[in-house]
């Protein structure tokens, strides 16, 4: 809830008995703000976990230099600008982790007179930070600088450490980065397996063909059963959203930080800022961190030309390997202030009230719910046939399958965007695996292994459907390569995985990954049953009866029809009804996945950490906002209800 919304409320709602603090009074006396604006900001502070100064800054009612000056007058400390802090900062002491300095927004500095000081944006925070500071910094006198100046100086001074930490944040036992230690052995093993398969195929062609057909049919049946169970669970449960119990009326909204990784996104930078500006969450509690790569000077230049709001800023990630989205997010995580960490992609158009829904759900959910996943959709389904098919596939996955699997108690892979975490849980797990090109799917199962749960929430983010053929294949091959990586990493110790997940989720993990990968790799063997259904000769005629082959062909056809039912159900709502005539063509869409699978297999052997970048900004323009199927109250509505409830108590 912001100042502008409060001004629209009845005058009776603006009464407050809390006096302004000394810094607020100082800002009024100095003419920086009016008394009425100070009172309005004080009112916002009753419902948001934010200081008066932060509220004033986020609403544009005060400039940072004026707030810093008021703090200096209140505490009698010297003020230093960004250049001065950068020149005075010293390396992190031995008992301090540079990541903690970033998180706490403090920096050890040495003045021109050789005196050691602690740079902090607000000395009033010193008491609450004391328990988190290392002994060497606890008793240092303070100097004042902005949070951004402090973090920039710490990051520059500790560049090597922070770069390495971003690459190795995840425990090596749960990361694929150890593969980089033995690249020649990995390559030799892969080539040996491929040569062995080729030799067996030459010597025993029918047997090998039959073996692949048998496994393809088996995984086809398992996949059909798995999807049918999820579909039934989704139908029985109804609304895919977890019902959010009411939160205590006096519970303040928490701080939320949203990471938006950008790489070569000059085409949509302006649109991104406009879309995120429509979020209704109180800006004094919202922090949007645009994560940029050091080598991506074009995007940096584009953003430099945009007048970003005070709640939005850029963090530049030092160049390093692998140059991946998860490595960039690992680096930026320590710059965040929020208790909740969210992720958006560059082309995203989230529901305006999305973060309010997320914050309230986290406040009411039990602690083991460490992750909330929203619904992903596409805002350009009418672009062409490929965009329509992609939208149907996404609707089936995010509106049918994922909610159903979550209801059944299975661990679920996360989407790469519109996913939110409790910060403490995310940090305990070591963030994202910097070397895994589907870090989202991997993290979903790491959460489950460590006793956390993921829930689906009915808020929608519109994305850009990849509507060009080869870029689609490149994107899908990266996803499939990441799926193979995730499965192999988690299956290093199957007994440990079984013990951590439990039998139900362990076998769900097997069913999900083995069927997903087997079906795209072995799809050509299943397509061979069209020969049988059309009365043509089949390669297995010499070893199997025609009756058995016809039965297998009918099974294949039945599963195809079952998939059509799932797709029809997913797009039967009013927002997707126009896609119903295109559902039968999904059978033509599926072979693209097989092309992507073999590209992924090649890269898995020769370039497992290569991130094949998806280009954005090539589609039709996004609408003003893609609304979800589940209406929800925005931040302003929630704040108004709280104000009215308070007045009734008074």
ROVEXMAR-236654 format. One line per 3 residues: number of its first residue (from 1); for each residue z, y, x of C-alpha. Coordinates in Angstrom, 1 decimal, always signed. Layout:
N
NUM> Z,Y,X | ...
This chain:
650
1> +0.0,+0.0,+0.0 | -1.0,+3.3,+1.4 | -0.3,+7.0,+0.9
4> -3.4,+7.6,-1.2 | -2.4,+4.9,-3.6 | +1.2,+6.2,-3.8
7> -0.1,+9.6,-4.7 | -1.9,+8.1,-7.7 | +1.4,+6.7,-9.1
10> +3.6,+8.5,-11.5 | +5.9,+11.1,-10.0 | +8.9,+9.1,-11.1
13> +8.0,+6.3,-8.7 | +8.2,+8.7,-5.7 | +12.0,+9.2,-5.8
16> +13.9,+7.8,-2.8 | +17.5,+8.2,-1.8 | +16.9,+7.3,+1.8
19> +17.0,+10.3,+4.1 | +14.4,+10.8,+6.8 | +15.3,+9.6,+10.3
22> +15.6,+12.1,+13.2 | +12.0,+11.5,+14.4 | +10.7,+12.0,+10.8
25> +12.6,+15.3,+10.5 | +11.3,+16.4,+13.9 | +7.7,+15.8,+12.8
28> +8.4,+17.9,+9.6 | +10.1,+20.7,+11.5 | +7.3,+20.8,+14.1
31> +4.7,+21.2,+11.3 | +3.0,+17.9,+12.2 | +3.4,+16.6,+8.7
34> +4.6,+18.0,+5.4 | +7.8,+16.9,+3.8 | +6.0,+15.4,+0.8
37> +3.9,+13.2,+3.1 | +7.0,+12.2,+5.0 | +8.6,+11.2,+1.7
40> +5.5,+9.2,+0.7 | +5.5,+7.4,+4.0 | +9.2,+6.7,+3.6
43> +8.4,+5.1,+0.2 | +5.7,+2.9,+1.7 | +8.3,+1.8,+4.3
46> +10.4,+0.3,+1.6 | +7.7,-2.4,+0.9 | +6.2,-2.8,+4.3
49> +7.7,-3.9,+7.6 | +6.5,-0.8,+9.4 | +8.1,+2.3,+10.9
52> +7.6,+5.8,+9.4 | +5.6,+6.8,+12.4 | +3.3,+3.8,+12.2
55> +2.7,+4.5,+8.5 | +1.8,+8.1,+9.3 | -0.6,+7.1,+12.0
58> -2.3,+4.4,+10.0 | -2.9,+6.9,+7.1 | -4.2,+9.6,+9.5
61> -1.4,+12.0,+8.6 | -0.3,+12.3,+12.2 | -1.9,+12.1,+15.6
64> -0.6,+9.7,+18.2 | +0.0,+12.5,+20.7 | +2.3,+14.2,+18.2
67> +4.3,+11.0,+17.5 | +4.7,+10.3,+21.2 | +5.8,+13.9,+21.8
70> +8.4,+13.5,+19.0 | +9.7,+10.3,+20.6 | +10.0,+12.1,+24.0
73> +12.0,+14.9,+22.4 | +14.3,+12.5,+20.6 | +15.0,+10.4,+23.7
76> +14.5,+12.8,+26.5 | +12.0,+10.7,+28.4 | +8.9,+11.6,+30.3
79> +5.5,+10.9,+28.8 | +2.5,+9.5,+30.8 | -1.1,+9.1,+29.8
82> -3.3,+6.1,+30.2 | -4.6,+7.1,+33.6 | -1.1,+7.7,+34.9
85> +0.2,+4.4,+33.7 | -2.8,+2.6,+35.2 | -2.1,+4.2,+38.5
88> +1.7,+3.5,+38.5 | +1.8,-0.1,+37.0 | +3.1,-2.8,+39.3
91> +2.5,-6.6,+39.2 | +4.7,-8.6,+36.8 | +8.0,-9.5,+38.6
94> +8.6,-13.1,+39.4 | +10.8,-13.6,+36.4 | +8.3,-12.2,+34.0
97> +5.1,-13.7,+32.4 | +2.4,-11.1,+32.1 | +1.6,-12.5,+28.7
100> +5.1,-11.6,+27.5 | +4.6,-8.0,+28.8 | +1.5,-7.8,+26.7
103> +3.2,-9.2,+23.7 | +6.2,-6.9,+24.1 | +4.0,-3.9,+25.0
106> +6.0,-2.9,+28.1 | +5.0,-2.4,+31.7 | +6.9,-2.1,+35.0
109> +5.8,+1.1,+36.8 | +6.6,+2.9,+40.0 | +6.5,+6.7,+39.9
112> +5.1,+8.9,+42.5 | +8.7,+9.4,+43.8 | +9.0,+5.6,+44.3
115> +11.3,+5.1,+41.3 | +10.9,+2.0,+39.2 | +10.7,+2.5,+35.5
118> +9.8,+0.6,+32.3 | +6.9,+2.0,+30.3 | +7.4,+1.6,+26.6
121> +5.9,+3.3,+23.6 | +9.2,+3.8,+21.7 | +12.6,+3.7,+23.5
124> +14.2,+2.9,+20.1 | +12.7,-0.6,+20.5 | +14.6,-1.2,+23.8
127> +17.7,-2.8,+22.1 | +15.7,-5.3,+20.1 | +13.5,-6.2,+23.1
130> +16.5,-6.7,+25.5 | +16.9,-10.4,+24.7 | +13.2,-11.0,+25.4
133> +12.9,-9.0,+28.6 | +13.5,-10.7,+32.0 | +16.7,-9.5,+33.9
136> +14.7,-7.5,+36.4 | +13.4,-5.2,+33.6 | +16.3,-5.0,+31.3
139> +18.1,-2.1,+32.9 | +15.2,+0.0,+34.1 | +15.1,+3.6,+32.8
142> +12.3,+4.3,+30.4 | +9.1,+6.4,+30.4 | +6.9,+6.7,+27.4
145> +3.2,+5.8,+27.0 | +1.1,+4.5,+24.2 | +0.9,+0.8,+23.4
148> -2.8,+0.7,+24.3 | -2.2,+2.4,+27.6 | +0.5,-0.1,+28.5
151> -1.4,-3.2,+27.6 | -4.5,-2.0,+29.4 | -2.5,-1.4,+32.5
154> -0.8,-4.8,+32.4 | -4.1,-6.5,+31.8 | -5.8,-4.8,+34.7
157> -3.0,-5.4,+37.1 | -2.6,-9.1,+36.2 | -6.3,-9.8,+35.5
160> -6.5,-13.0,+37.6 | -3.4,-14.6,+36.0 | -4.4,-13.7,+32.4
163> -8.0,-14.9,+32.9 | -6.8,-18.3,+34.2 | -4.2,-18.5,+31.4
166> -6.8,-18.0,+28.7 | -8.8,-20.9,+30.2 | -5.9,-23.3,+30.5
169> -3.6,-22.4,+27.6 | -3.8,-25.7,+25.8 | -1.9,-28.7,+27.3
172> -4.3,-30.7,+29.5 | -3.5,-33.9,+27.6 | -4.9,-32.3,+24.4
175> -7.9,-30.5,+26.1 | -11.3,-31.5,+27.2 | -11.2,-29.2,+30.2
178> -10.2,-32.2,+32.4 | -13.7,-33.5,+32.0 | -14.8,-30.7,+34.4
181> -12.9,-32.4,+37.2 | -15.2,-35.5,+37.3 | -18.7,-34.3,+36.2
184> -20.5,-36.9,+38.3 | -18.5,-39.8,+37.0 | -19.0,-38.6,+33.4
187> -22.8,-38.3,+34.0 | -23.0,-41.7,+35.6 | -21.1,-43.4,+32.8
190> -23.3,-41.8,+30.1 | -26.5,-42.7,+31.9 | -25.2,-46.3,+32.4
193> -24.4,-46.7,+28.7 | -27.8,-45.4,+27.7 | -29.7,-47.6,+30.2
196> -27.7,-50.6,+29.0 | -28.6,-49.9,+25.3 | -32.2,-49.4,+26.3
199> -32.3,-52.7,+28.2 | -30.6,-54.6,+25.2 | -33.1,-53.0,+22.9
202> -36.1,-54.2,+25.0 | -34.7,-57.8,+25.3 | -33.2,-58.2,+21.8
205> -35.0,-55.6,+19.6 | -34.3,-57.2,+16.3 | -30.6,-57.9,+17.1
208> -30.0,-54.3,+18.3 | -31.8,-52.9,+15.3 | -29.8,-55.1,+13.0
211> -26.5,-54.1,+14.7 | -27.3,-50.4,+14.2 | -28.3,-51.0,+10.6
214> -25.1,-52.9,+9.9 | -22.9,-50.2,+11.3 | -24.9,-47.5,+9.5
217> -24.4,-49.3,+6.2 | -20.7,-49.9,+6.8 | -20.1,-46.2,+7.6
220> -22.2,-45.3,+4.6 | -19.9,-47.2,+2.3 | -16.8,-45.8,+4.0
223> -18.2,-42.2,+3.8 | -19.0,-42.7,+0.1 | -15.5,-44.0,-0.6
226> -13.9,-41.1,+1.4 | -15.9,-38.5,-0.4 | -15.4,-40.0,-3.8
229> -11.6,-40.0,-3.3 | -11.7,-36.4,-2.2 | -13.9,-35.5,-5.2
232> -11.5,-37.3,-7.6 | -8.5,-35.6,-6.1 | -10.2,-32.2,-6.4
235> -11.0,-32.9,-10.1 | -7.5,-34.1,-10.9 | -5.8,-31.2,-9.0
238> -8.0,-28.6,-10.7 | -7.6,-25.3,-8.9 | -8.1,-25.8,-5.1
241> -5.5,-23.1,-4.5 | -2.0,-23.9,-3.7 | +0.1,-22.2,-6.4
244> +2.0,-19.3,-4.8 | +5.6,-19.2,-6.0 | +6.9,-15.7,-6.6
247> +8.3,-13.9,-3.6 | +11.6,-12.0,-3.8 | +10.8,-8.5,-5.1
250> +12.4,-6.9,-2.1 | +10.6,-9.0,+0.5 | +8.6,-6.8,+2.8
253> +5.0,-7.6,+3.7 | +4.6,-8.9,+7.3 | +2.4,-7.6,+10.1
256> -1.0,-9.3,+10.3 | -3.4,-9.4,+13.3 | -7.0,-10.4,+12.8
259> -9.1,-11.5,+15.8 | -12.9,-10.8,+15.5 | -14.7,-12.3,+18.5
262> -18.0,-10.4,+19.1 | -20.8,-11.3,+21.6 | -24.1,-9.6,+21.4
265> -23.5,-8.4,+17.9 | -25.0,-4.9,+18.1 | -27.0,-5.4,+14.9
268> -24.0,-5.8,+12.6 | -21.2,-3.9,+14.3 | -21.4,-1.0,+11.9
271> -21.5,-3.3,+8.9 | -18.5,-5.2,+10.2 | -16.4,-2.1,+10.4
274> -17.4,-1.1,+6.9 | -16.6,-4.5,+5.4 | -13.2,-4.8,+7.0
277> -12.3,-1.3,+5.9 | -12.5,-2.5,+2.3 | -9.4,-4.8,+2.9
280> -6.6,-3.6,+0.7 | -3.7,-4.8,+2.9 | -1.5,-1.9,+4.0
283> -3.1,-0.5,+7.1 | +0.3,+0.1,+8.6 | +0.7,-3.7,+8.7
286> -2.9,-4.6,+9.7 | -4.3,-4.9,+13.2 | -7.9,-5.8,+13.7
289> -8.7,-6.8,+17.3 | -12.4,-6.8,+18.1 | -12.7,-9.2,+21.0
292> -15.5,-8.4,+23.4 | -16.8,-10.1,+26.5 | -16.8,-8.1,+29.8
295> -20.5,-8.8,+30.4 | -21.5,-7.8,+26.9 | -22.1,-4.1,+27.7
298> -24.4,-3.5,+24.7 | -21.8,-4.4,+22.1 | -19.2,-2.4,+24.0
301> -21.5,+0.6,+24.0 | -22.2,+0.2,+20.3 | -18.5,+0.1,+19.4
304> -17.8,+3.1,+21.6 | -20.2,+5.1,+19.4 | -18.3,+4.2,+16.2
307> -15.2,+6.1,+15.2 | -12.9,+3.1,+14.7 | -9.9,+3.5,+12.4
310> -6.5,+3.5,+14.2 | -5.7,+0.0,+12.9 | -8.8,-1.4,+14.6
313> -9.3,-1.6,+18.4 | -11.3,-3.5,+21.0 | -10.0,-5.8,+23.7
316> -12.4,-6.7,+26.5 | -12.0,-10.2,+27.9 | -12.6,-10.5,+31.7
319> -15.6,-12.6,+32.6 | -14.9,-16.3,+33.2 | -15.9,-19.8,+32.5
322> -16.4,-21.2,+30.0 | -17.7,-18.2,+28.1 | -16.6,-19.4,+24.7
325> -15.1,-18.0,+21.6 | -11.8,-19.9,+22.0 | -11.3,-18.6,+25.5
328> -11.8,-15.1,+24.3 | -9.3,-15.6,+21.5 | -6.7,-17.1,+23.9
331> -6.9,-14.0,+26.0 | -6.7,-11.6,+23.0 | -3.8,-13.4,+21.3
334> -1.2,-11.8,+23.6 | -2.5,-8.3,+22.7 | -1.7,-9.0,+19.0
337> +1.4,-7.6,+17.3 | +1.3,-9.6,+14.0 | +3.5,-12.5,+12.9
340> +0.3,-13.9,+11.2 | -2.9,-14.4,+13.2 | -6.2,-14.5,+11.4
343> -9.8,-15.0,+12.5 | -13.0,-13.4,+11.2 | -16.5,-13.8,+12.5
346> -18.8,-10.9,+13.2 | -20.9,-11.2,+10.0 | -17.9,-11.8,+7.6
349> -17.4,-10.1,+4.3 | -13.9,-11.1,+3.1 | -12.4,-10.6,-0.3
352> -10.7,-7.2,-0.3 | -7.3,-8.7,-1.3 | -7.6,-11.7,+1.0
355> -4.9,-10.8,+3.5 | -2.4,-10.0,+0.8 | -2.9,-13.4,-0.7
358> -2.4,-15.0,+2.7 | +0.8,-13.0,+3.5 | +2.4,-13.8,+0.2
361> +1.6,-17.5,+0.5 | +3.1,-17.7,+4.0 | +6.2,-16.0,+2.7
364> +6.7,-18.5,+0.0 | +5.4,-21.7,+1.8 | +7.7,-24.0,+3.7
367> +7.8,-23.5,+7.5 | +5.7,-26.6,+8.2 | +2.7,-24.9,+6.5
370> +1.5,-23.3,+9.7 | -2.1,-22.7,+8.7 | -4.0,-21.4,+5.6
373> -7.7,-21.9,+5.3 | -9.8,-19.8,+2.9 | -13.1,-20.7,+1.3
376> -16.3,-19.9,+3.2 | -19.4,-19.0,+1.3 | -22.8,-17.4,+2.0
379> -24.0,-14.0,+0.8 | -27.7,-14.6,+1.4 | -28.4,-17.9,-0.5
382> -31.6,-16.5,-1.9 | -33.1,-15.8,+1.5 | -35.2,-19.0,+1.7
385> -34.9,-22.8,+1.1 | -32.8,-23.3,+4.3 | -30.3,-20.7,+3.2
388> -30.1,-22.3,-0.3 | -29.5,-25.7,+1.2 | -26.9,-24.4,+3.6
391> -25.0,-22.7,+0.8 | -25.0,-25.9,-1.3 | -23.6,-27.8,+1.7
394> -20.9,-25.2,+2.3 | -19.9,-25.1,-1.4 | -19.6,-28.9,-1.4
397> -17.4,-28.9,+1.8 | -15.2,-25.9,+1.1 | -14.9,-26.1,-2.7
400> -14.8,-29.9,-3.2 | -14.2,-32.0,-0.1 | -11.7,-30.0,+1.9
403> -9.4,-29.2,-1.0 | -9.6,-32.9,-2.1 | -8.8,-34.2,+1.4
406> -5.9,-31.8,+1.6 | -4.6,-32.9,-1.8 | -4.8,-36.5,-0.6
409> -2.5,-35.7,+2.4 | -5.2,-36.0,+5.1 | -5.3,-33.8,+8.1
412> -8.3,-31.5,+7.8 | -10.6,-29.8,+10.3 | -10.5,-26.0,+10.1
415> -13.3,-23.6,+9.6 | -14.0,-21.1,+12.4 | -13.2,-18.1,+10.2
418> -11.0,-17.1,+7.3 | -8.3,-19.2,+8.9 | -4.7,-17.8,+9.4
421> -1.8,-19.1,+11.4 | +1.9,-18.5,+11.8 | +1.9,-17.0,+15.2
424> +4.9,-19.0,+16.6 | +3.3,-22.3,+15.7 | -0.1,-21.3,+17.2
427> +1.6,-20.3,+20.4 | +3.7,-23.5,+20.6 | +0.4,-25.5,+20.4
430> -1.1,-23.5,+23.2 | -3.7,-21.6,+21.1 | -7.2,-22.9,+21.2
433> -8.9,-25.3,+23.6 | -11.1,-22.9,+25.6 | -13.5,-25.7,+26.5
436> -14.0,-27.2,+23.0 | -17.1,-25.7,+21.3 | -15.6,-26.6,+17.8
439> -12.1,-25.3,+18.6 | -11.4,-24.9,+14.9 | -11.8,-28.6,+14.1
442> -9.8,-29.6,+17.1 | -6.9,-27.2,+16.2 | -6.7,-28.6,+12.7
445> -5.8,-32.0,+14.0 | -3.6,-30.7,+16.8 | -1.6,-29.0,+14.1
448> -1.2,-32.2,+12.2 | -0.2,-34.1,+15.3 | +2.7,-31.8,+15.9
451> +4.0,-32.0,+12.3 | +2.4,-28.9,+10.7 | +0.3,-28.8,+7.5
454> -2.8,-26.8,+6.5 | -3.3,-25.6,+3.0 | -6.4,-24.3,+1.2
457> -6.2,-20.9,-0.4 | -8.6,-19.7,-3.0 | -9.8,-16.5,-1.3
460> -13.5,-16.2,-0.3 | -15.3,-14.8,+2.7 | -19.0,-14.3,+2.6
463> -20.9,-15.3,+5.7 | -24.5,-15.2,+6.8 | -26.3,-18.5,+6.2
466> -28.5,-19.4,+9.2 | -31.9,-19.2,+7.6 | -34.2,-20.0,+10.5
469> -35.0,-23.5,+11.4 | -34.4,-23.7,+15.2 | -31.3,-21.4,+15.2
472> -29.9,-23.7,+12.4 | -30.5,-26.8,+14.6 | -28.8,-25.1,+17.6
475> -25.7,-24.1,+15.6 | -25.4,-27.6,+14.0 | -25.8,-29.3,+17.4
478> -22.9,-27.2,+18.8 | -20.8,-28.3,+15.8 | -21.7,-32.0,+16.3
481> -21.1,-31.8,+20.1 | -17.6,-30.3,+19.3 | -17.0,-33.1,+16.8
484> -17.7,-35.7,+19.5 | -15.5,-33.8,+21.9 | -12.6,-33.6,+19.5
487> -12.8,-37.3,+18.6 | -12.8,-38.4,+22.3 | -10.0,-36.0,+23.3
490> -7.7,-37.1,+20.5 | -8.5,-40.8,+21.0 | -7.4,-40.8,+24.6
493> -4.2,-42.4,+23.5 | -4.8,-44.1,+20.1 | -1.2,-45.4,+19.8
496> +0.2,-41.9,+20.4 | -2.2,-40.4,+17.9 | -1.2,-43.1,+15.4
499> +2.5,-42.4,+15.9 | +2.0,-38.6,+15.6 | -0.2,-38.6,+12.6
502> +1.1,-41.7,+10.8 | -1.1,-44.5,+9.5 | -2.5,-42.6,+6.5
505> -3.7,-39.6,+8.4 | -4.7,-41.7,+11.4 | -7.2,-43.7,+9.4
508> -8.3,-40.6,+7.6 | -9.1,-39.1,+11.0 | -11.1,-42.2,+11.9
511> -13.0,-42.2,+8.6 | -13.8,-38.5,+8.9 | -15.1,-38.4,+12.4
514> -16.7,-41.9,+12.7 | -18.6,-41.6,+9.4 | -19.7,-38.0,+10.0
517> -21.1,-38.7,+13.4 | -22.5,-42.2,+12.6 | -24.3,-41.0,+9.6
520> -26.3,-38.2,+11.4 | -27.0,-40.4,+14.5 | -28.0,-43.5,+12.5
523> -29.7,-41.8,+9.6 | -33.2,-43.1,+10.7 | -31.9,-46.7,+10.3
526> -30.8,-46.0,+6.7 | -34.1,-44.3,+6.0 | -35.8,-47.6,+6.8
529> -34.6,-48.9,+3.5 | -37.2,-46.7,+1.8 | -39.7,-49.3,+3.2
532> -37.9,-51.9,+1.2 | -37.7,-49.9,-2.0 | -41.4,-49.1,-1.7
535> -42.2,-52.8,-1.2 | -43.3,-52.4,+2.4 | -42.4,-54.7,+5.3
538> -39.0,-54.0,+7.0 | -38.1,-54.8,+10.7 | -35.3,-57.1,+9.5
541> -37.5,-59.3,+7.3 | -37.5,-62.1,+9.9 | -33.7,-62.4,+9.9
544> -32.5,-61.3,+6.5 | -33.6,-62.3,+3.0 | -35.6,-59.8,+0.9
547> -32.9,-59.9,-1.7 | -30.2,-58.8,+0.7 | -32.5,-56.0,+2.0
550> -33.2,-54.8,-1.5 | -29.5,-54.8,-2.3 | -28.9,-52.7,+0.8
553> -31.7,-50.4,-0.3 | -30.2,-50.0,-3.7 | -26.8,-49.2,-2.1
556> -28.4,-46.5,+0.0 | -30.1,-45.0,-3.1 | -26.8,-45.1,-5.0
559> -25.0,-43.2,-2.3 | -27.7,-40.7,-2.2 | -27.3,-40.2,-6.0
562> -23.6,-39.9,-5.5 | -24.1,-37.1,-3.0 | -26.3,-35.3,-5.5
565> -23.5,-35.5,-8.0 | -21.1,-33.9,-5.5 | -23.6,-31.1,-4.8
568> -24.2,-30.5,-8.5 | -20.4,-30.2,-9.1 | -20.0,-27.8,-6.2
571> -22.6,-25.3,-7.4 | -22.0,-25.6,-11.1 | -19.8,-22.4,-11.2
574> -21.2,-19.1,-12.3 | -21.6,-17.7,-8.8 | -23.8,-20.7,-7.6
577> -25.6,-21.9,-10.8 | -28.9,-20.5,-9.5 | -28.8,-23.2,-6.8
580> -28.8,-26.2,-9.2 | -32.6,-26.7,-9.2 | -32.4,-26.9,-5.4
583> -29.9,-29.7,-5.2 | -32.5,-32.6,-5.3 | -34.0,-31.1,-2.1
586> -30.9,-31.8,-0.1 | -32.4,-35.1,+0.9 | -35.1,-33.1,+2.7
589> -32.4,-31.0,+4.3 | -30.4,-33.9,+5.8 | -32.9,-34.9,+8.5
592> -32.3,-31.6,+10.3 | -28.8,-32.8,+11.0 | -30.2,-35.8,+12.9
595> -32.4,-33.6,+15.0 | -29.3,-31.5,+15.8 | -27.3,-34.7,+16.6
598> -29.6,-35.9,+19.3 | -29.7,-32.4,+20.8 | -25.9,-32.5,+20.7
601> -25.8,-35.9,+22.5 | -28.0,-34.5,+25.3 | -25.7,-31.5,+25.7
604> -22.6,-33.7,+25.5 | -23.9,-35.5,+28.7 | -25.3,-32.6,+30.6
607> -23.6,-29.4,+29.3 | -20.4,-30.3,+27.3 | -18.9,-26.8,+27.5
610> -22.1,-24.8,+26.8 | -21.7,-22.5,+23.8 | -25.1,-22.1,+22.0
613> -24.7,-18.6,+20.5 | -25.7,-18.1,+16.9 | -27.6,-14.9,+16.3
616> -26.4,-12.8,+13.3 | -27.8,-9.9,+11.4 | -31.1,-11.6,+10.6
619> -30.6,-12.1,+6.9 | -30.6,-10.1,+3.7 | -27.8,-7.5,+3.6
622> -24.4,-8.6,+2.4 | -23.3,-7.2,-1.0 | -20.5,-4.8,-1.3
625> -18.1,-7.7,-1.4 | -18.3,-11.3,-2.3 | -15.6,-12.0,-4.8
628> -14.0,-15.4,-5.0 | -13.7,-17.7,-8.0 | -9.9,-17.1,-8.1
631> -8.9,-13.6,-9.1 | -5.9,-12.3,-7.3 | -3.8,-9.2,-7.1
634> -4.4,-6.8,-4.3 | -1.8,-5.0,-2.1 | -1.8,-1.9,-4.3
637> -1.1,-4.0,-7.5 | +1.7,-5.9,-5.8 | +3.3,-2.7,-4.5
640> +3.0,-1.0,-7.9 | +4.7,-4.0,-9.6 | +7.5,-3.8,-7.0
643> +7.9,-0.1,-7.6 | +8.2,-0.6,-11.4 | +10.7,-3.4,-10.9
646> +12.8,-1.2,-8.7 | +12.8,+1.6,-11.2 | +14.0,-0.8,-13.9
649> +16.9,-1.9,-11.7 | +17.8,+1.8,-11.2
